[in-house]
Amino acid sequence: MQRMLIVDDEPVILDGLYAFFQKADFQDMEIIKAYSAFEAIEWLNSVKIDIVLSDICMPGMDGMELIEKIMDRWPRCKVLLLTGHNEFDYAHQAIRNPCVVDYLLKTEGMSHIRAAVERALTQISEENDFRYQHAWFRSKLPRALPQLQRQLLLDLLKRTERHDIASLQEELDAVQLSFISNEPVIPVIIRVEEWNNYQSQADRSLIRYAVANVAEELLQDKAKVKAIDLDYQVIACFIQPTVESSNTCYGSRQQNWEQTLRFVYGTLESVQQSCADCLNLSVSIMVSEQAVEWMELSQAIAQLRLSIHEGPGLGMEKLLRVNVQHDSLYSPNILNQQSIAALHLDQIKQHVAAGEREWMESFHKWTEASKEGLQDPFFRMKIYSGVGNGLIELLHELGLYEAAMEEIALSRMLHFDIHTPWSDLVVFYQSAYEWIISKRSVTRIHDQSQILITIHHYIKHHLEDDLSLTRIAQEVSLNPSYLSRWYKRITGKGISDYIHDRRIERSKELLLGSACKMHEISAKVGFSDQHYFYRFFKKATGCTPQEYRDQKS
């Protein structure tokens, strides 16, 4: 949103300019008026101003002094200077100032002033344009790319909906990842088993970065590869053939993938060896036996992470090839089931925190993964404590802990132990998550209602005061541009329309229910210029204020 401040000590001129630009319908631009340079400075001190349209000759502080104040506060602000006189010295000084877009005579008319404002908006747009900042972008992007690439891949692992291939390709291209969106990908997990001398978090962060570099360096000879760290212990690699399969016939395509898989399997042993020799680090590696579609990556990565618990040798340098498309996950053991349950519990928390309906599916998966090992008392204890801790953490994060203590008898959790029937536990936690979801929905609706009430109350009781979008937004602690869009979406009309209606309504009340004179009524509904109030009222009602009073009396 852009914000234009109009400054003039003559109310008739200022109100006329304000009314003109209010009706000019510049998209997403707020108009503010100030009746003196000192009032303008108050605005400059409180909000960012993008354009100033100011008279040059004002008492107390002229336009050139005001320019200095503007530049001191908002160096990118564009200034348009207005004068009733053809003053060469002022014009000469003004033109030399880089923030001054134009110097205009008031006699030139509104069309010239509007054109100058449009030029100022064009300059702002060009300065904000990506192409304008190309040199900056080119210098900064390489440093930001690794983080942007990692963030996109992490985001892809969280998505549950099917990817649109074209959109996904645009995302990959935007962060300069060379992957092809309509081709499958080979997932690999590298897990640090023994940190040895790397004990500080800073050291471990650097080592994870080094492991990712080792994997990329060795695998990129015959494959496209990107490695990112998933958490403090695990690095994930994503791999595709260097030659696009879509550009080859079916036989060659199949051969291409087979060669790539063969190369990956053989090279991963070298990755392990390099980590041991160069980094003094012990790592296990789990690789998929087949390429998977992008939308299946999350499930494949989860299966690879769980596969480390399969069979003996936990903590040793494993090198596993995992069939991630196998119907039954693995022959489950206790550690495997605990890991599966923990993954599903994390998904429940994420879905509930976001208010997503998918939490129920994750909850059913958690119950299924958990109940198989409940005959083991230590497994049961870990499952019970895990779900309890997870719920408490979630309630604190959402600010619902105090309400939960009262409304869902949260204290019942204090009596849960390994002898509590599993069915009782499931019913309690399912009800607790349902309560959170409903509470979040009710809170959201209540918050919206409270914001509307606050806005309408402020407008109704401050018709004679500042009713700029910025001031109203401050009242409800929202971004002005967002507030404008939100209000229109919720109510179906703009805030300015509501203010217009309230001013007309209040004008009618004062005309019929008081002995106030016209200039007094004009001031009470926010018009410093009585003539502007007349025009405003007549346009809305079809008659002047005096005619309305006479007709209804």
ZIQUI-V932285 format. One record per residue. PSI is psi in degrees with one decimal (NA if undefined). OMEGA is omega in whole degrees, -180 to 180 (999 if undefined). Layout:
# ZIQUI-V932285
[[PSI | OMEGA] [PSI | OMEGA]]
This chain:
# ZIQUI-V932285
[[136.2 | 175] [155.4 | -178] [122.5 | -180] [130.1 | 178] [123.7 | 178] [127.0 | -175] [123.7 | 176] [140.0 | -179] [-3.6 | 177] [107.8 | -175] [-39.2 | -177] [-44.6 | -180] [-45.3 | -178] [-47.7 | -179] [-34.8 | 178] [-44.8 | 177] [-42.1 | -180] [-46.8 | -180] [-40.2 | -180] [-48.0 | -176] [-24.0 | 172] [-39.5 | -179] [-14.7 | -177] [-17.8 | 173] [48.4 | 170] [127.1 | -174] [127.3 | 173] [45.4 | 175] [128.2 | 178] [136.7 | 180] [129.8 | 179] [145.0 | 179] [147.9 | 178] [132.8 | -175] [3.6 | 176] [164.2 | 177] [-32.7 | -179] [-37.6 | 174] [-35.1 | 177] [-41.1 | 180] [-36.2 | 176] [-42.5 | 178] [-42.6 | -180] [-28.3 | 179] [-18.6 | -173] [-30.7 | -178] [160.1 | 176] [130.4 | 178] [132.7 | -178] [-36.4 | 180] [135.8 | 172] [125.3 | 175] [105.4 | -169] [144.6 | 169] [146.8 | 178] [-44.3 | -174] [104.0 | 178] [148.3 | -180] [140.8 | 176] [-37.7 | -180] [123.0 | -178] [177.9 | -175] [-35.3 | -179] [-38.3 | 176] [-39.3 | 180] [-36.8 | 178] [-42.9 | 179] [-42.4 | 179] [-39.7 | 180] [-49.6 | -178] [-34.0 | 179] [-31.0 | -176] [-44.2 | -176] [84.8 | -174] [-25.3 | -178] [-0.6 | -179] [142.1 | 178] [134.8 | -175] [133.4 | 173] [124.3 | -177] [134.7 | 180] [141.6 | 175] [154.3 | 176] [-2.4 | -177] [151.1 | 179] [82.1 | -174] [106.0 | -173] [-43.3 | -176] [-44.4 | 178] [-45.9 | -179] [-40.7 | -179] [-44.6 | 178] [-43.6 | -175] [-44.6 | -177] [-29.8 | -180] [-16.9 | -179] [125.9 | -174] [-20.1 | -178] [-13.1 | -178] [118.8 | -180] [-38.9 | -177] [160.3 | 177] [116.6 | -169] [144.3 | 170] [137.6 | 180] [-24.6 | -179] [-8.4 | -178] [-17.6 | 176] [162.9 | -175] [-31.7 | -177] [-38.0 | 178] [-39.9 | -180] [-42.9 | 178] [-42.7 | 180] [-37.7 | 179] [-40.1 | 177] [-40.8 | 178] [-37.9 | 177] [-39.4 | 179] [-42.5 | 178] [-36.5 | 178] [-42.5 | 178] [-42.5 | 179] [-43.8 | -180] [-41.9 | -180] [-38.2 | 180] [-29.3 | 178] [-10.0 | -176] [142.2 | -179] [-39.7 | -178] [-34.6 | 180] [-34.4 | -178] [25.8 | -175] [-41.7 | -179] [-43.1 | 178] [-46.1 | -178] [-43.0 | -178] [-34.0 | -179] [-32.8 | -175] [-34.0 | -173] [-43.5 | -179] [-34.8 | 179] [-29.0 | -178] [-19.7 | -173] [-47.8 | -179] [-42.5 | 180] [-39.1 | 179] [-40.2 | 179] [-45.2 | 179] [-42.8 | -178] [-39.8 | 179] [-45.5 | -179] [-39.3 | 176] [-38.7 | 179] [-40.1 | 179] [-33.9 | 180] [-20.7 | -178] [-17.5 | -175] [140.2 | 180] [-19.5 | -178] [159.4 | 179] [136.5 | -178] [139.3 | 167] [120.3 | -171] [-43.9 | -178] [-43.4 | -179] [-41.2 | 179] [-40.5 | 179] [-38.5 | 177] [-40.7 | 179] [-43.1 | 179] [-43.8 | -180] [-36.5 | -176] [-33.4 | 180] [15.3 | 174] [38.1 | 169] [131.2 | -172] [9.5 | -179] [158.8 | 178] [125.9 | -172] [-27.2 | -179] [11.7 | 175] [145.6 | 176] [175.9 | -175] [146.9 | 179] [117.6 | 178] [142.7 | 178] [141.8 | 176] [130.9 | 173] [121.6 | -176] [128.1 | 177] [122.7 | -178] [-34.6 | -178] [120.2 | -176] [-16.0 | -179] [-116.5 | -175] [-1.1 | -177] [92.2 | -173] [-29.4 | -179] [155.3 | 179] [-35.8 | 179] [-44.1 | 179] [-42.9 | -177] [-34.7 | 176] [-43.8 | 179] [-38.6 | -179] [-39.5 | 176] [-41.0 | 177] [-40.8 | -180] [-40.1 | 178] [-43.7 | 178] [-40.8 | 179] [-40.1 | 178] [-46.8 | -179] [-46.4 | -179] [-42.6 | -178] [-43.0 | -177] [-33.1 | -176] [-22.4 | -174] [-4.6 | 177] [-36.3 | -178] [20.1 | -179] [155.1 | 169] [131.4 | -175] [142.5 | 172] [128.2 | 180] [135.1 | 178] [152.7 | 175] [133.0 | 179] [-37.4 | 177] [-165.3 | -173] [-15.5 | -173] [-15.9 | -168] [134.0 | 174] [137.0 | 177] [141.6 | 176] [141.0 | 178] [128.5 | -169] [138.4 | 171] [157.3 | 175] [152.4 | 178] [-30.1 | 178] [128.8 | -180] [124.2 | -179] [-28.9 | -178] [-17.8 | -179] [6.3 | -178] [161.8 | 177] [169.8 | -173] [-45.4 | -179] [-44.7 | 179] [-36.5 | 179] [-48.5 | 179] [-44.0 | -180] [-38.5 | 180] [-45.4 | 180] [-40.6 | 179] [-42.6 | 179] [-41.4 | -180] [-45.2 | 179] [-42.0 | 179] [-44.9 | -180] [-43.0 | -179] [-48.8 | -179] [-44.3 | -178] [-35.2 | -175] [-27.8 | -178] [-30.2 | 175] [-38.1 | 177] [-34.2 | 177] [-46.3 | 178] [-44.9 | -177] [-41.5 | 180] [-39.5 | 177] [-39.7 | 180] [-45.5 | -174] [-44.8 | -173] [-31.4 | -174] [-5.5 | -176] [49.5 | -173] [137.2 | 178] [121.8 | -179] [148.1 | 169] [149.5 | -179] [130.8 | 176] [125.4 | -177] [141.8 | 179] [143.2 | 177] [-11.2 | -180] [154.2 | 174] [147.6 | -179] [156.5 | 177] [157.3 | -178] [-39.1 | -178] [-13.5 | 179] [0.5 | -175] [-43.2 | -177] [-47.5 | 180] [-40.1 | -180] [-42.6 | 179] [-41.3 | 179] [-42.6 | 179] [-39.7 | 178] [-40.9 | 180] [-37.5 | -179] [-24.6 | -175] [-20.0 | -180] [-25.8 | -178] [-5.4 | -177] [125.1 | 176] [175.2 | -179] [170.4 | 174] [19.8 | 178] [129.4 | -178] [-12.6 | 177] [168.9 | -178] [86.6 | 180] [150.8 | 172] [99.1 | -171] [140.3 | 168] [122.2 | -170] [131.5 | 174] [94.9 | -175] [-6.9 | 180] [7.0 | 179] [138.6 | -176] [-54.1 | 178] [132.6 | -170] [-68.3 | 175] [165.5 | 171] [108.0 | -166] [141.3 | 168] [-179.2 | -173] [-48.0 | -179] [-40.5 | 179] [-47.8 | -178] [-37.5 | 177] [-41.4 | -180] [-42.0 | 178] [-46.4 | -180] [-40.2 | -180] [-39.9 | 179] [-45.1 | 179] [-35.6 | 179] [-39.6 | 176] [-40.1 | 179] [-38.7 | 177] [-48.5 | -178] [-42.1 | 180] [-45.5 | -179] [-43.4 | -179] [-42.9 | 179] [-34.6 | -180] [-4.0 | -178] [29.4 | -176] [142.2 | -178] [-17.7 | -178] [-8.6 | -179] [-33.1 | -176] [-41.0 | 178] [-42.9 | 178] [-34.6 | 179] [-43.7 | 178] [-39.5 | 178] [-38.7 | 178] [-44.4 | -180] [-40.0 | 179] [-41.8 | -179] [-28.0 | -175] [-40.8 | -168] [-20.3 | -178] [-28.6 | -176] [13.6 | -173] [-16.6 | 179] [-21.4 | 176] [118.9 | -175] [-32.8 | -180] [-36.9 | 175] [-45.8 | 180] [-43.3 | -179] [-41.5 | -179] [-41.5 | 179] [-46.4 | -178] [-45.6 | -178] [-36.2 | -179] [-46.9 | -179] [-34.7 | 178] [-47.2 | 178] [-39.2 | -180] [-41.3 | 180] [-43.4 | -180] [-44.5 | 178] [-43.7 | -178] [-43.0 | 180] [-40.1 | 178] [-41.8 | 180] [-37.5 | -176] [-1.5 | -180] [27.9 | -176] [7.5 | -173] [-48.6 | -178] [-43.4 | 180] [-38.9 | -179] [-35.2 | 179] [-34.6 | -177] [-39.9 | -167] [-25.7 | -179] [20.4 | 178] [54.6 | -178] [-26.3 | -178] [-15.1 | 177] [-27.8 | -179] [-26.4 | -180] [-21.5 | -178] [-1.6 | 178] [134.1 | 172] [-173.5 | -175] [-11.0 | 178] [-7.2 | 178] [129.1 | 180] [138.4 | -179] [-39.9 | -179] [-38.0 | 178] [-40.7 | -179] [-44.6 | -179] [-45.2 | -180] [-42.7 | -178] [-49.9 | -175] [-33.2 | 175] [-43.0 | 178] [-38.3 | -180] [-44.0 | 180] [-38.4 | 177] [-38.9 | 179] [-42.4 | 179] [-46.4 | -179] [-46.9 | -179] [-38.0 | -179] [-40.7 | 179] [-39.8 | -180] [-45.8 | 180] [-41.0 | -180] [-41.8 | -179] [-44.7 | 180] [-42.4 | -180] [-42.5 | 179] [-43.1 | 179] [-41.8 | 179] [-43.0 | -179] [-38.0 | 179] [-43.9 | 178] [-43.4 | 179] [-43.8 | -179] [-43.4 | 180] [-49.1 | -177] [-37.2 | 179] [-43.7 | -179] [-45.1 | -179] [-45.6 | -176] [-35.0 | -175] [6.5 | 179] [35.7 | -179] [-29.1 | -179] [-2.5 | -176] [-167.1 | 179] [116.7 | 177] [35.7 | 175] [156.3 | 178] [-37.2 | 179] [-45.7 | -178] [-41.0 | 179] [-40.0 | 179] [-37.5 | 177] [-33.8 | -178] [-30.8 | -179] [10.3 | 175] [46.6 | 177] [156.9 | 173] [131.1 | -176] [-44.5 | -179] [-42.9 | 178] [-42.8 | -180] [-42.9 | -180] [-46.6 | -179] [-43.5 | -179] [-45.4 | -178] [-43.3 | -179] [-36.8 | 179] [-37.9 | -177] [-42.3 | -172] [-18.8 | -179] [-1.1 | 176] [165.8 | -176] [161.9 | 178] [-37.8 | 180] [-34.1 | 177] [-41.2 | 179] [-43.3 | 178] [-43.0 | 178] [-47.6 | -179] [-41.2 | -179] [-36.5 | 179] [-41.3 | 177] [-45.1 | -180] [-45.8 | -179] [-36.4 | 178] [-45.0 | -180] [-41.1 | 179] [-43.7 | -179] [-35.2 | 179] [-37.7 | -176] [-25.8 | -173] [10.4 | 179] [166.8 | 177] [18.3 | -178] [143.8 | 175] [165.8 | -174] [-41.3 | -179] [-29.2 | 178] [-43.6 | 177] [-42.9 | 179] [-45.7 | -180] [-37.4 | -177] [-22.8 | 179] [14.5 | 169] [19.2 | 179] [117.7 | 178] [-22.9 | -179] [116.3 | -177] [-35.6 | -179] [-36.9 | 177] [-37.3 | 177] [-42.8 | 179] [-49.5 | -178] [-41.0 | 179] [-48.4 | -177] [-42.0 | -178] [-37.6 | 179] [-34.6 | -177] [-34.2 | -172] [-17.4 | -178] [0.8 | 178] [162.4 | 179] [164.6 | 177] [-42.0 | -179] [-41.2 | 178] [-39.4 | 179] [-44.2 | 180] [-42.9 | -179] [-40.6 | -178] [-38.3 | -173] [-14.3 | -177] [NA | 999]]
